């Protein structure tokens, strides 16, 4: 069985445990549509990203499928 040679310092232990505190994902209000979306992500309903049309907007027929 592997046994550590030295005691883990509180600083190193804190570095390891820093990922344990998971936060809820943040959302921002879209400037154009007013809906919530993730920051730095494409708005899937309008297809806009940074004021540019990146994707084709979803139509009613696409949403029913």
C-alpha positions in Angstrom: 0.0 0.0 0.0 1.3 3.5 -0.9 2.0 5.7 2.1 2.8 9.4 1.7 6.3 10.4 2.9 5.2 13.8 4.1 2.0 15.3 5.5 0.1 17.3 2.9 0.2 21.0 3.8 -3.1 22.9 4.2 -2.2 25.0 1.2 -1.9 22.0 -1.1 -4.9 20.4 0.4 -6.9 23.6 -0.3 -5.7 23.6 -3.9 -7.0 20.1 -4.4 -10.3 20.8 -2.7 -11.0 24.0 -4.6 -12.8 22.1 -7.4 -15.2 20.6 -4.9 -17.2 23.8 -4.5 -19.3 23.7 -7.7 -21.2 26.8 -8.6 -24.5 27.0 -10.5 -24.0 28.1 -14.2 -24.3 31.8 -14.8 -26.8 33.3 -17.2 -27.0 36.7 -18.7 -30.0 38.5 -20.3 -29.7 38.7 -24.1 -29.6 42.3 -25.4 -31.8 41.6 -28.4 -34.3 38.9 -27.3 -34.3 39.6 -23.6 -34.0 35.9 -22.8 -31.5 34.2 -20.6 -28.5 32.6 -22.2 -25.0 31.4 -21.2 -22.2 34.0 -21.5 -20.0 33.6 -24.6 -22.5 31.1 -26.2 -24.6 31.4 -29.3 -28.3 32.2 -28.6 -29.9 29.1 -30.1 -33.3 30.7 -30.7 -32.1 33.7 -32.8 -28.7 32.3 -33.9 -26.9 35.5 -33.0 -23.5 35.8 -31.4 -21.8 39.1 -30.6 -24.3 40.9 -32.8 -23.7 38.7 -35.8 -25.9 36.0 -37.4 -24.0 32.8 -36.9 -26.8 30.1 -37.2 -30.1 30.0 -39.0 -32.8 30.9 -36.5 -35.1 28.1 -35.5 -38.5 28.1 -37.1 -41.8 26.8 -35.7 -41.5 23.6 -37.9 -38.0 22.9 -36.5 -39.2 23.1 -32.9 -42.0 20.6 -33.3 -39.6 17.8 -34.3 
